[in-house]
Amino acid sequence: MALRRFDIEAGGDSFAFKPETEPNIEFWLGKYPEDKQRSAVIPLLWLAQKDNDGWLSEPAMRTVADRLGMPYIRVYEVATFYTMFKLAPVGKYHVQLCGTTPCMLRGANDLKKVCEKKIGKKMAVTDDQRLSWEEVECLGACVNAPMVQINDYYYEDLTPESLDEILGKLGNGVDVEPGNFVDRLNSAPEGGATTLKEDTLYNGSRNSVKGLPNLPESEAEEEPKSEAKGKPDREAPTNVDREEPKEEKLDAAEEGVEATQDAEKQIEGTRPEPLEIDGKQADDLKRISGIGPKNEDQLNSLGIHKFSQIAAWTPENVQWVEGYLSFRGRIEREDWVGQAKTLADGGETDFSKRVDAGDVDSSREEGED
């Protein structure tokens, strides 16, 4: 966005809303609670611009700020941000010419030449104070390009000749009806409609049509009669009487165990020898960096309970455990075997010291503070 500055000299020293504008001000202020009146800043700035010959002077902004109890700088920020607010004097008829892509492709550059010829440079005002112009971004009437907005109204489907005529009449004090300047209604095709012209489309007579035309005829078929003679039989719910395990379920469970054993056989490497011991004799495997509570439970399920077991792992054992736990390379990367050897010999590692001090959350038992 280009830098926008006030025209301090042209603004004078004071501003006051017109008496007929006061009801509109009260209407907008009535939309917001007493402590949210500043939400009406944009509508009040627009009304001030209307009462100030189409532009916002600095005294007009201060008047709006005083009405809303806002710091002046906050109102200045709004006024300078939105290009709908003009910060310098404009003519009685201010032309906003759309110069974005659709209008440019349809001849907006030729319309600019007309404005420069009839009015002067951008934001210039004619000597009689009747006309001024500027180029703006898209005005949302692309289908009627090229177009201009003059004060509050759109003039669409323009040519250099039609715009020259419009500016000439406005410069001479003659009002010009806004709208299209070619032979079409709004955005309809030029020259009038060529399809959907039948009166029956619009007089409601087609509402009596009950079916779609040109559909193949089909014979009415009777709906088949239901053959159900009641609710199907079903067994009693198992939450009342304990369900005895069926033979096929026991077979499936045995097959599941066998499948697990087969899967273990397919893992590369050699499974470490398990050790059956009392739980009180087990080492705290979480003192090894990289082994958390879940990993410890998995290792215990394999019969791994002691540092000495891990310290004795061969490369084939490491390969098997990594395949079983599904994390390739982790044991070697975190040096489980080296840590286990130190701990099995009664030594300490930096990590085990932190675990013993309670500084590692993942090593604490559930419920321990």
VOBA-1610 file (N, C-alpha, C; in pm, whole numbers, padded with zeros to 5 digits, always signed):
BEGIN
Met+00085-00119+00000Met+00000+00000+00000Met+00089+00124+00000Ala+00052+00223-00080Ala+00128+00347-00088Ala+00111+00428+00041Leu+00211+00512+00069Leu+00205+00599+00186Leu+00092+00701+00167Arg+00009+00715+00269Arg-00105+00808+00261Arg-00090+00912+00371Arg-00096+01040+00333Arg-00079+01149+00428Arg-00200+01242+00425Phe-00222+01313+00538Phe-00328+01412+00544Phe-00291+01535+00462Asp-00393+01604+00413Asp-00373+01738+00357Asp-00409+01837+00467Ile-00309+01873+00549Ile-00333+01955+00667Ile-00385+02094+00630Glu-00323+02154+00529Glu-00359+02293+00494Glu-00501+02303+00444Ala-00545+02207+00362Ala-00680+02217+00305Ala-00789+02184+00406Gly-00751+02125+00520Gly-00852+02078+00614Gly-00911+02183+00703Gly-00848+02298+00713Gly-00900+02401+00802Gly-00875+02368+00948Asp-00948+02436+01035Asp-00926+02420+01180Asp-01041+02349+01251Ser-01155+02332+01185Ser-01270+02275+01255Ser-01356+02194+01160Phe-01444+02114+01220Phe-01540+02034+01143Phe-01659+02006+01235Ala-01777+02000+01176Ala-01898+01964+01252Ala-01990+01883+01161Phe-02051+01779+01217Phe-02148+01702+01141Phe-02270+01788+01109Lys-02332+01761+00997Lys-02455+01831+00961Lys-02569+01782+01051Pro-02665+01869+01082Pro-02776+01828+01170Pro-02850+01705+01118Glu-02868+01695+00986Glu-02942+01581+00932Glu-02864+01450+00943Thr-02735+01458+00976Thr-02654+01336+00991Thr-02665+01276+01131Glu-02708+01357+01227Glu-02711+01310+01366Glu-02795+01184+01386Pro-02913+01170+01323Pro-02988+01044+01339Pro-02910+00922+01291Asn-02832+00938+01183Asn-02752+00826+01135Asn-02642+00791+01235Ile-02584+00892+01298Ile-02481+00868+01399Ile-02541+00790+01515Glu-02658+00833+01562Glu-02723+00763+01673Glu-02758+00620+01636Phe-02795+00597+01510Phe-02827+00463+01463Phe-02706+00371+01477Trp-02590+00418+01434Trp-02470+00335+01440Trp-02422+00317+01583Leu-02427+00422+01664Leu-02385+00410+01802Leu-02476+00315+01879Gly-02604+00309+01840Gly-02700+00221+01907Gly-02675+00074+01884Lys-02588+00041+01790Lys-02558-00099+01762Lys-02458-00158+01861Tyr-02393-00074+01942Tyr-02284-00123+02027Tyr-02306-00081+02173Pro-02261-00162+02269Pro-02272-00125+02411Pro-02193+00002+02441Glu-02220+00059+02556Glu-02156+00185+02592Glu-02004+00174+02591Asp-01951+00060+02636Asp-01805+00046+02643Asp-01744-00005+02513Lys-01825-00019+02407Lys-01776-00066+02278Lys-01808+00033+02165Gln-01828+00159+02199Gln-01869+00259+02100Gln-01766+00275+01988Arg-01639+00251+02017Arg-01535+00271+01917Arg-01553+00175+01798Ser-01636+00072+01814Ser-01661-00019+01701Ser-01732+00053+01586Ala-01788+00170+01612Ala-01857+00246+01508Ala-01764+00342+01436Val-01633+00327+01450Val-01541+00425+01394Val-01549+00431+01241Ile-01560+00318+01173Ile-01564+00321+01027Ile-01693+00386+00976Pro-01813+00348+01027Pro-01934+00419+00982Pro-01929+00569+01008Leu-01876+00610+01125Leu-01872+00754+01154Leu-01772+00827+01066Leu-01660+00763+01035Leu-01567+00826+00942Leu-01631+00841+00804Trp-01710+00743+00763Trp-01777+00752+00633Trp-01878+00866+00632Leu-01953+00881+00741Leu-02049+00992+00750Leu-01977+01126+00753Ala-01862+01130+00821Ala-01785+01254+00825Ala-01734+01289+00686Gln-01690+01191+00611Gln-01643+01216+00474Gln-01757+01269+00388Lys-01877+01214+00405Lys-01993+01262+00329Lys-02022+01409+00361Asp-02009+01445+00489Asp-02040+01582+00531Asp-01926+01678+00504Asn-01813+01628+00453Asn-01697+01713+00430Asn-01660+01715+00281Asp-01762+01712+00197Asp-01744+01721+00051Asp-01663+01605-00006Gly-01680+01485+00054Gly-01622+01367-00006Gly-01481+01332+00038Trp-01427+01400+00138Trp-01293+01364+00186Trp-01284+01388+00336Leu-01179+01329+00399Leu-01162+01338+00543Leu-01051+01437+00577Ser-01088+01544+00644Ser-00986+01637+00693Ser-00942+01592+00832Glu-00830+01646+00877Glu-00780+01609+01009Glu-00876+01653+01119Pro-00937+01772+01112Pro-01038+01807+01213Pro-01158+01712+01212Ala-01196+01660+01094Ala-01307+01565+01089Ala-01271+01437+01163Met-01146+01390+01149Met-01104+01269+01221Met-01103+01293+01371Arg-01059+01411+01412Arg-01057+01441+01556Arg-01199+01446+01613Thr-01292+01499+01533Thr-01432+01504+01578Thr-01487+01364+01600Val-01456+01272+01508Val-01500+01133+01523Val-01436+01071+01647Ala-01308+01096+01668Ala-01239+01041+01785Ala-01302+01092+01914Asp-01337+01222+01919Asp-01399+01278+02039Asp-01536+01216+02065Arg-01612+01191+01959Arg-01744+01130+01974Arg-01734+00990+02034Leu-01629+00918+01997Leu-01616+00778+02038Leu-01524+00759+02158Gly-01464+00867+02207Gly-01373+00855+02320Gly-01247+00778+02286Met-01197+00798+02164Met-01078+00726+02118Met-00959+00821+02108Pro-00839+00769+02130Pro-00720+00852+02103Pro-00718+00890+01955Tyr-00672+01011+01924Tyr-00669+01056+01785Tyr-00590+00960+01697Ile-00478+00908+01749Ile-00391+00823+01666Ile-00464+00698+01619Arg-00556+00646+01702Arg-00630+00525+01662Arg-00721+00553+01543Val-00782+00669+01542Val-00868+00706+01429Val-00783+00734+01306Tyr-00668+00800+01325Tyr-00579+00824+01211Tyr-00538+00692+01147Glu-00511+00590+01230Glu-00468+00460+01178Glu-00574+00398+01088Val-00699+00408+01131Val-00808+00350+01051Val-00824+00428+00920Ala-00824+00560+00929Ala-00848+00643+00811Ala-00738+00627+00706Thr-00615+00612+00750Thr-00505+00600+00654Thr-00491+00458+00599Phe-00551+00360+00667Phe-00540+00221+00620Phe-00638+00193+00506Tyr-00762+00239+00518Tyr-00865+00207+00419Tyr-00870+00312+00309Thr-00854+00266+00184Thr-00852+00360+00072Thr-00989+00417+00040Met-01094+00366+00102Met-01226+00424+00083Met-01233+00565+00143Phe-01139+00596+00232Phe-01134+00729+00291Phe-01033+00814+00215Lys-01078+00926+00166Lys-00994+01018+00088Lys-00932+01120+00182Leu-00802+01138+00173Leu-00730+01225+00265Leu-00693+01359+00204Ala-00744+01386+00086Ala-00722+01516+00019Ala-00852+01554-00050Pro-00872+01684-00078Pro-00997+01728-00140Pro-01022+01660-00275Val-01148+01632-00305Val-01190+01573-00432Val-01297+01662-00493Gly-01327+01635-00621Gly-01430+01713-00687Gly-01570+01670-00645Lys-01669+01746-00689Lys-01808+01712-00660Lys-01841+01573-00713Tyr-01782+01540-00830Tyr-01798+01407-00887Tyr-01658+01343-00891His-01639+01250-00799His-01507+01185-00790His-01513+01051-00864Val-01426+01034-00964Val-01424+00915-01048Val-01319+00817-00996Gln-01361+00695-00965Gln-01269+00588-00927Gln-01266+00486-01042Leu-01155+00481-01110Leu-01142+00399-01230Leu-01072+00267-01194Cys-01138+00155-01222Cys-01080+00025-01195Cys-00974-00006-01300Gly-00852-00038-01252Gly-00744-00066-01346Gly-00687-00206-01334Thr-00758-00296-01263Thr-00706-00431-01245Thr-00737-00517-01368Thr-00691-00642-01365Thr-00676-00723-01486Thr-00798-00728-01578Pro-00918-00767-01532Pro-01030-00774-01627Pro-01059-00641-01696Cys-01061-00533-01619Cys-01087-00402-01678Cys-00973-00359-01770Met-00850-00390-01730Met-00736-00355-01815Met-00745-00427-01950Leu-00782-00556-01947Leu-00794-00631-02071Leu-00907-00581-02159Arg-01006-00517-02096Arg-01122-00468-02171Arg-01113-00320-02207Gly-00997-00256-02177Gly-00980-00119-02225Gly-00967-00013-02120Ala-00934-00050-01993Ala-00924+00051-01888Ala-00814+00153-01916Asn-00707+00112-01983Asn-00599+00206-02011Asn-00646+00319-02103Asp-00739+00289-02194Asp-00794+00394-02280Asp-00882+00489-02199Leu-00951+00435-02097Leu-01033+00521-02012Leu-00946+00615-01928Lys-00826+00567-01889Lys-00735+00653-01814Lys-00696+00775-01898Lys-00673+00753-02026Lys-00636+00864-02113Lys-00748+00968-02121Val-00872+00922-02119Val-00986+01015-02121Val-00986+01098-01993Cys-00962+01033-01876Cys-00960+01105-01750Cys-00847+01208-01747Glu-00731+01168-01795Glu-00619+01261-01799Glu-00648+01379-01889Lys-00719+01355-02000Lys-00751+01462-02094Lys-00858+01556-02037Lys-00962+01498-01974Lys-01076+01579-01928Lys-01051+01642-01791Ile-00967+01576-01705Ile-00953+01620-01567Ile-00810+01661-01535Gly-00714+01575-01569Gly-00574+01603-01537Gly-00510+01481-01474Lys-00402+01502-01400Lys-00334+01391-01335Lys-00420+01331-01224Lys-00380+01211-01178Lys-00454+01144-01072Lys-00465+01232-00949Met-00584+01237-00889Met-00618+01315-00770Met-00615+01465-00795Ala-00601+01503-00922Ala-00616+01646-00954Ala-00766+01681-00951Val-00797+01807-00921Val-00934+01855-00918Val-00946+01969-01019Thr-01051+01964-01099Thr-01069+02069-01200Thr-01090+02204-01133Asp-01064+02310-01207Asp-01073+02446-01151Asp-01211+02477-01097Asp-01314+02420-01159Asp-01450+02447-01111Asp-01491+02354-00997Gln-01397+02273-00950Gln-01419+02181-00838Gln-01524+02074-00866Arg-01553+02050-00994Arg-01657+01952-01028Arg-01603+01810-01041Leu-01483+01792-01097Leu-01435+01658-01131Leu-01298+01630-01070Ser-01278+01506-01030Ser-01147+01454-00989Ser-01149+01305-01019Trp-01029+01241-01021Trp-01026+01097-01049Trp-00904+01030-00988Glu-00912+00900-00974Glu-00800+00819-00928Glu-00820+00676-00979Glu-00711+00602-00984Glu-00718+00460-01021Glu-00726+00378-00893Val-00815+00276-00892Val-00835+00194-00772Val-00823+00046-00808Glu-00822-00035-00705Glu-00822-00181-00725Glu-00962-00227-00760Cys-00976-00358-00780Cys-01100-00418-00832Cys-01224-00370-00757Leu-01323-00330-00830Leu-01450-00284-00774Leu-01559-00391-00782Gly-01522-00511-00825Gly-01615-00623-00821Gly-01721-00625-00928Ala-01698-00557-01040Ala-01793-00560-01150Ala-01723-00608-01277Cys-01643-00715-01263Cys-01557-00761-01372Cys-01636-00800-01495Val-01757-00856-01475Val-01835-00901-01591Val-01883-00783-01675Asn-01880-00662-01619Asn-01921-00541-01691Asn-01802-00450-01718Ala-01683-00509-01728Ala-01563-00430-01753Ala-01561-00375-01896Pro-01494-00257-01911Pro-01434-00171-01808Pro-01540-00083-01745Met-01512-00036-01623Met-01613+00041-01551Met-01546+00142-01458Val-01626+00237-01411Val-01580+00334-01311Val-01689+00349-01206Gln-01649+00392-01087Gln-01743+00431-00984Gln-01735+00582-00969Ile-01847+00649-00982Ile-01852+00794-00965Ile-01936+00822-00841Asn-01873+00877-00740Asn-01932+00890-00607Asn-01979+00752-00559Asp-02110+00729-00548Asp-02158+00600-00495Asp-02209+00505-00603Tyr-02197+00539-00730Tyr-02266+00463-00834Tyr-02171+00409-00941Tyr-02210+00296-01000Tyr-02131+00228-01102Tyr-02177+00267-01243Tyr-02079+00291-01329Tyr-02102+00317-01471Tyr-02021+00210-01547Glu-02093+00120-01616Glu-02031-00004-01663Glu-02035-00017-01815Asp-01953-00113-01865Asp-01945-00141-02009Asp-01911-00013-02086Leu-01806+00054-02041Leu-01772+00184-02098Leu-01677+00171-02217Thr-01680+00273-02300Thr-01582+00294-02406Thr-01523+00433-02385Pro-01413+00463-02448Pro-01360+00600-02434Pro-01463+00705-02473Glu-01544+00676-02572Glu-01644+00773-02617Glu-01753+00792-02513Ser-01803+00679-02453Ser-01911+00693-02355Ser-01862+00760-02228Leu-01737+00730-02183Leu-01685+00796-02064Leu-01662+00945-02091Asp-01614+00979-02209Asp-01594+01120-02244Asp-01726+01195-02237Glu-01832+01130-02284Glu-01965+01193-02281Glu-02014+01210-02137Ile-01992+01110-02053Ile-02035+01116-01913Ile-01964+01230-01840Leu-01832+01238-01856Leu-01756+01342-01788Leu-01794+01481-01839Gly-01823+01488-01968Gly-01864+01617-02024Gly-01995+01666-01963Lys-02090+01575-01947Lys-02220+01615-01889Lys-02205+01652-01742Leu-02130+01570-01666Leu-02112+01600-01525Leu-02038+01732-01506Gly-01940+01759-01593Gly-01867+01885-01585Gly-01954+02006-01612Asn-02063+01984-01687Asn-02156+02093-01718Asn-02276+02095-01626Gly-02272+02013-01519Gly-02379+02015-01420Gly-02500+01931-01457Val-02485+01842-01554Val-02596+01757-01597Val-02578+01617-01536Asp-02678+01571-01463Asp-02670+01438-01402Asp-02678+01329-01508Val-02606+01219-01483Val-02604+01106-01575Val-02651+00982-01500Glu-02749+00912-01557Glu-02802+00792-01495Glu-02695+00683-01493Pro-02667+00621-01376Pro-02568+00513-01372Pro-02622+00385-01433Gly-02534+00287-01453Gly-02576+00159-01507Gly-02492+00118-01626Asn-02552+00034-01716Asn-02484-00015-01834Asn-02488+00088-01947Phe-02380+00088-02028Phe-02376+00179-02142Phe-02362+00101-02273Val-02414-00024-02270Val-02434-00103-02392Val-02575-00162-02382Asp-02616-00230-02487Asp-02752-00283-02493Asp-02761-00416-02419Arg-02764-00410-02289Arg-02790-00532-02210Arg-02842-00493-02073Leu-02910-00587-02008Leu-02966-00566-01875Leu-02872-00624-01771Asn-02822-00538-01685Asn-02729-00582-01580Asn-02612-00660-01641Ser-02603-00791-01612Ser-02494-00872-01666Ser-02543-00972-01769Ala-02663-00951-01820Ala-02719-01041-01922Ala-02645-01021-02054Pro-02663-01114-02151Pro-02593-01100-02279Pro-02628-00969-02350Glu-02531-00916-02419Glu-02554-00794-02495Glu-02653-00822-02609Gly-02751-00735-02624Gly-02854-00754-02725Gly-02977-00826-02672Gly-02976-00867-02546Gly-03092-00933-02490Gly-03074-01083-02479Ala-03166-01146-02407Ala-03158-01290-02385Ala-03184-01367-02514Thr-03116-01477-02530Thr-03137-01564-02646Thr-03186-01703-02605Thr-03185-01735-02479Thr-03235-01863-02430Thr-03323-01839-02308Leu-03397-01945-02269Leu-03485-01938-02153Leu-03582-01820-02164Lys-03645-01807-02278Lys-03732-01692-02303Lys-03880-01726-02289Glu-03916-01856-02273Glu-04057-01892-02267Glu-04124-01835-02142Asp-04244-01781-02161Asp-04317-01723-02048Asp-04350-01827-01943Thr-04367-01952-01986Thr-04407-02057-01891Thr-04298-02086-01789Leu-04175-02041-01816Leu-04068-02061-01719Leu-04083-01971-01597Tyr-04162-01866-01612Tyr-04167-01764-01508Tyr-04307-01738-01452Asn-04413-01798-01514Asn-04549-01770-01466Asn-04603-01877-01372Gly-04521-01976-01336Gly-04564-02077-01240Gly-04640-02193-01298Ser-04669-02191-01428Ser-04751-02297-01487Ser-04678-02432-01489Arg-04548-02430-01484Arg-04475-02556-01489Arg-04468-02627-01354Asn-04522-02565-01255Asn-04524-02630-01125Asn-04615-02751-01122Ser-04707-02761-01220Ser-04800-02874-01224Ser-04736-03000-01282Val-04619-02988-01340Val-04552-03104-01399Val-04509-03199-01287Lys-04548-03326-01298Lys-04521-03422-01192Lys-04405-03516-01224Gly-04361-03516-01348Gly-04253-03605-01386Gly-04159-03538-01481Leu-04046-03598-01502Leu-03948-03544-01595Leu-03976-03595-01735Pro-03961-03511-01836Pro-03986-03555-01974Pro-03877-03648-02026Asn-03915-03727-02131Asn-03819-03811-02205Asn-03759-03925-02124Leu-03824-03961-02012Leu-03777-04075-01936Leu-03845-04202-01987Pro-03779-04318-01991Pro-03844-04442-02035Pro-03955-04481-01940Glu-04063-04533-01999Glu-04176-04576-01917Glu-04140-04705-01846Ser-04184-04718-01724Ser-04159-04838-01647Ser-04288-04885-01583Glu-04308-05018-01584Glu-04427-05074-01523Glu-04412-05073-01372Ala-04524-05041-01308Ala-04521-05038-01163Ala-04506-05179-01108Glu-04411-05197-01022Glu-04388-05328-00963Glu-04437-05329-00819Glu-04503-05441-00785Glu-04550-05454-00649Glu-04432-05480-00556Glu-04438-05421-00440Glu-04332-05443-00343Glu-04339-05586-00292Pro-04228-05657-00282Pro-04231-05795-00233Pro-04278-05802-00089Lys-04357-05905-00062Lys-04409-05922+00072Lys-04300-05978+00163Ser-04302-05935+00285Ser-04203-05982+00381Ser-04228-06127+00416Glu-04123-06207+00421Glu-04134-06348+00456Glu-04101-06372+00603Ala-04060-06270+00674Ala-04025-06287+00814Ala-04148-06317+00897Lys-04138-06412+00987Lys-04251-06452+01071Lys-04229-06416+01217Gly-04133-06334+01245Gly-04104-06294+01382Gly-03957-06266+01399Lys-03917-06235+01521Lys-03777-06205+01547Lys-03694-06332+01537Pro-03573-06324+01485Pro-03488-06443+01476Pro-03445-06490+01614Asp-03422-06621+01623Asp-03374-06677+01750Asp-03233-06628+01778Arg-03203-06608+01904Arg-03069-06568+01941Arg-03035-06622+02079Glu-02910-06642+02103Glu-02866-06697+02230Glu-02880-06596+02342Ala-02885-06647+02464Ala-02894-06559+02581Ala-02767-06476+02593Pro-02777-06354+02645Pro-02657-06269+02658Pro-02555-06331+02751Thr-02430-06313+02715Thr-02322-06378+02792Thr-02292-06305+02922Asn-02348-06186+02942Asn-02324-06117+03068Asn-02415-06168+03180Val-02504-06262+03148Val-02591-06322+03250Val-02535-06458+03292Asp-02515-06545+03195Asp-02457-06676+03221Asp-02316-06681+03163Arg-02224-06730+03241Arg-02086-06736+03196Arg-02075-06826+03074Glu-02013-06771+02970Glu-01998-06846+02846Glu-01878-06937+02856Glu-01899-07065+02836Glu-01791-07161+02839Glu-01710-07149+02710Pro-01580-07152+02719Pro-01499-07143+02596Pro-01527-07261+02505Lys-01547-07231+02379Lys-01576-07335+02282Lys-01446-07393+02230Glu-01459-07515+02180Glu-01341-07588+02136Glu-01266-07513+02027Glu-01345-07452+01934Glu-01277-07385+01823Glu-01201-07261+01871Lys-01252-07195+01979Lys-01181-07080+02032Lys-01049-07123+02098Leu-01053-07237+02167Leu-00930-07286+02228Leu-00828-07322+02121Asp-00877-07381+02013Asp-00788-07415+01902Asp-00726-07290+01842Ala-00809-07184+01829Ala-00759-07058+01771Ala-00653-06996+01860Ala-00673-07007+01994Ala-00574-06951+02086Ala-00442-07025+02075Glu-00453-07160+02065Glu-00331-07238+02050Glu-00260-07204+01920Glu-00340-07181+01814Glu-00280-07144+01686Glu-00211-07008+01696Gly-00269-06917+01776Gly-00208-06786+01795Gly-00073-06797+01863Val-00062-06886+01963Val+00066-06906+02031Val+00168-06964+01935Glu+00122-07061+01855Glu+00212-07121+01758Glu+00258-07017+01655Ala+00163-06927+01613Ala+00199-06824+01516Ala+00304-06730+01573Thr+00289-06698+01704Thr+00388-06611+01769Thr+00525-06678+01772Gln+00523-06807+01803Gln+00650-06879+01807Gln+00713-06886+01669Asp+00630-06905+01566Asp+00682-06908+01430Asp+00742-06772+01392Ala+00674-06664+01435Ala+00723-06530+01404Ala+00858-06506+01468Glu+00875-06556+01594Glu+01002-06539+01662Glu+01114-06613+01589Lys+01079-06730+01531Lys+01179-06807+01459Lys+01226-06735+01333Gln+01138-06648+01278Gln+01172-06580+01154Gln+01260-06457+01177Ile+01276-06412+01303Ile+01360-06296+01333Ile+01506-06336+01316Glu+01582-06252+01249Glu+01724-06282+01227Glu+01802-06269+01357Gly+01905-06347+01371Gly+01989-06345+01489Gly+01957-06460+01583Thr+02007-06450+01705Thr+01989-06556+01805Thr+01924-06498+01929Arg+01815-06562+01972Arg+01746-06514+02092Arg+01832-06538+02215Pro+01847-06436+02303Pro+01927-06456+02425Pro+01862-06561+02517Glu+01943-06629+02595Glu+01893-06728+02688Glu+01813-06658+02799Pro+01689-06704+02823Pro+01609-06642+02931Pro+01658-06688+03068Leu+01619-06613+03171Leu+01659-06644+03308Leu+01535-06637+03396Glu+01508-06746+03469Glu+01395-06750+03560Glu+01445-06713+03699Ile+01402-06597+03748Ile+01445-06553+03881Ile+01328-06491+03954Asp+01346-06473+04083Asp+01248-06402+04165Asp+01252-06254+04128Gly+01137-06190+04126Gly+01131-06050+04089Gly+01217-05962+04175Lys+01237-05998+04302Lys+01318-05916+04391Lys+01467-05921+04354Gln+01506-06026+04280Gln+01646-06040+04241Gln+01676-05968+04110Ala+01572-05916+04042Ala+01592-05852+03912Ala+01659-05716+03929Asp+01742-05680+03833Asp+01803-05546+03831Asp+01704-05445+03773Asp+01725-05318+03809Asp+01643-05209+03751Asp+01702-05175+03614Leu+01647-05237+03510Leu+01700-05216+03375Leu+01682-05074+03327Lys+01595-04997+03392Lys+01573-04857+03352Lys+01693-04769+03384Arg+01792-04823+03457Arg+01914-04747+03485Arg+02004-04743+03361Ile+01967-04819+03257Ile+02038-04814+03128Ile+01971-04709+03041Ser+02048-04613+02994Ser+01993-04508+02908Ser+01936-04570+02781Gly+01809-04542+02752Gly+01742-04596+02634Gly+01638-04700+02669Ile+01638-04748+02797Ile+01538-04846+02840Ile+01440-04777+02934Gly+01317-04764+02888Gly+01212-04708+02971Gly+01125-04818+03029Pro+01019-04783+03101Pro+00931-04884+03163Pro+00875-04984+03062Lys+00834-04937+02944Lys+00776-05028+02845Lys+00881-05126+02793Asn+01001-05073+02761Asn+01108-05161+02714Asn+01147-05263+02821Glu+01149-05219+02947Glu+01184-05310+03056Glu+01083-05424+03065Asp+00954-05391+03052Asp+00852-05496+03055Asp+00870-05595+02941Gln+00904-05543+02821Gln+00925-05631+02707Gln+01045-05723+02728Leu+01152-05666+02782Leu+01270-05747+02809Leu+01242-05852+02917Asn+01169-05812+03021Asn+01134-05908+03125Asn+01051-06022+03069Ser+00963-05992+02972Ser+00881-06099+02912Ser+00967-06197+02834Leu+01086-06153+02794Leu+01179-06242+02723Leu+01272-06316+02820Gly+01257-06290+02951Gly+01344-06353+03049Gly+01472-06277+03072Ile+01475-06148+03033Ile+01593-06064+03055Ile+01567-05979+03178His+01639-06007+03288His+01616-05938+03415His+01744-05877+03473Lys+01860-05917+03427Lys+01985-05879+03492Lys+02076-05802+03396Phe+02156-05710+03454Phe+02255-05638+03375Phe+02353-05737+03311Ser+02387-05844+03386Ser+02486-05940+03337Ser+02437-06011+03211Gln+02306-06028+03199Gln+02253-06091+03078Gln+02278-06002+02956Ile+02244-05873+02971Ile+02263-05779+02858Ile+02411-05763+02828Ala+02495-05761+02934Ala+02640-05744+02914Ala+02698-05860+02835Ala+02631-05977+02840Ala+02684-06096+02772Ala+02628-06113+02631Trp+02545-06017+02586Trp+02485-06033+02453Trp+02593-06032+02345Thr+02577-06123+02250Thr+02662-06126+02131Thr+02597-06040+02024Pro+02668-06009+01916Pro+02606-05933+01806Pro+02479-06001+01753Glu+02478-06137+01754Glu+02359-06207+01707Glu+02242-06187+01803Asn+02273-06184+01935Asn+02168-06157+02033Asn+02112-06016+02014Val+02200-05918+01995Val+02157-05779+01973Val+02067-05771+01850Gln+02106-05840+01742Gln+02027-05838+01619Gln+01888-05894+01643Trp+01878-06001+01720Trp+01748-06063+01745Trp+01659-05973+01830Val+01716-05917+01937Val+01636-05832+02026Val+01586-05708+01952Glu+01673-05648+01871Glu+01630-05530+01792Glu+01518-05567+01696Gly+01527-05686+01635Gly+01420-05728+01546Gly+01292-05754+01621Tyr+01302-05810+01741Tyr+01182-05840+01820Tyr+01116-05712+01869Leu+01197-05616+01912Leu+01143-05489+01964Leu+01118-05386+01855Ser+01157-05419+01732Ser+01130-05332+01615Ser+01199-05197+01625Phe+01325-05193+01671Phe+01402-05069+01658Phe+01546-05102+01621Arg+01568-05109+01492Arg+01698-05145+01438Arg+01804-05040+01475Gly+01920-05087+01523Gly+02034-05000+01548Gly+02033-04927+01679Arg+01922-04935+01754Arg+01911-04854+01876Arg+02003-04906+01986Ile+02011-05038+02003Ile+02090-05095+02112Ile+02237-05057+02097Glu+02288-05067+01974Glu+02428-05031+01951Glu+02447-04881+01963Arg+02351-04804+01910Arg+02363-04657+01913Arg+02366-04605+02056Glu+02284-04665+02145Glu+02278-04618+02283Glu+02369-04699+02376Asp+02441-04796+02320Asp+02542-04873+02392Asp+02483-04940+02517Trp+02373-05017+02496Trp+02314-05089+02609Trp+02416-05188+02669Val+02488-05258+02581Val+02580-05362+02629Val+02691-05300+02714Gly+02750-05190+02667Gly+02856-05124+02741Gly+02808-05073+02875Gln+02689-05011+02878Gln+02633-04963+03005Gln+02607-05079+03100Ala+02554-05191+03045Ala+02522-05307+03129Ala+02648-05366+03191Lys+02758-05370+03116Lys+02883-05422+03170Lys+02930-05339+03289Thr+02923-05206+03276Thr+02963-05118+03386Thr+02876-05141+03508Leu+02746-05149+03489Leu+02653-05165+03601Leu+02664-05305+03660Ala+02688-05406+03576Ala+02701-05544+03628Ala+02825-05557+03715Asp+02928-05479+03686Asp+03052-05482+03766Asp+03044-05396+03891Gly+02926-05338+03915Gly+02908-05255+04034Gly+02942-05110+04013Gly+02972-05070+03888Gly+03004-04931+03860Gly+02879-04845+03838Glu+02900-04717+03803Glu+02792-04622+03779Glu+02816-04554+03644Thr+02709-04511+03582Thr+02717-04424+03464Thr+02652-04291+03499Asp+02678-04191+03418Asp+02614-04061+03445Asp+02462-04075+03446Phe+02412-04158+03354Phe+02266-04174+03347Phe+02213-04248+03469Ser+02282-04353+03512Ser+02233-04428+03629Ser+02235-04342+03755Lys+02331-04249+03765Lys+02334-04157+03880Lys+02211-04067+03879Arg+02174-04022+03761Arg+02055-03936+03750Arg+01930-04015+03784Val+01925-04143+03742Val+01809-04227+03776Val+01800-04246+03927Asp+01915-04276+03989Asp+01917-04298+04134Asp+01876-04173+04210Ala+01907-04055+04151Ala+01872-03928+04217Ala+01727-03888+04190Gly+01657-03963+04105Gly+01517-03932+04073Gly+01501-03820+03974Asp+01606-03792+03894Asp+01600-03682+03798Asp+01549-03725+03661Val+01522-03855+03641Val+01474-03906+03512Val+01331-03953+03530Asp+01235-03878+03471Asp+01092-03911+03492Asp+01057-04049+03443Ser+01112-04090+03326Ser+01073-04217+03267Ser+01118-04337+03349Ser+01207-04316+03448Ser+01257-04427+03528Ser+01177-04447+03655Arg+01083-04355+03684Arg+01009-04363+03811Arg+00895-04463+03797Glu+00862-04527+03908Glu+00750-04619+03909Glu+00621-04538+03904Glu+00514-04597+03851Glu+00385-04528+03839Glu+00334-04491+03978Gly+00292-04363+03992Gly+00242-04316+04119Gly+00347-04254+04207Glu+00475-04270+04170Glu+00584-04212+04250Glu+00600-04065+04220Asp+00608-03978+04318Asp+00624-03834+04298Asp+00765-03801+04257
//
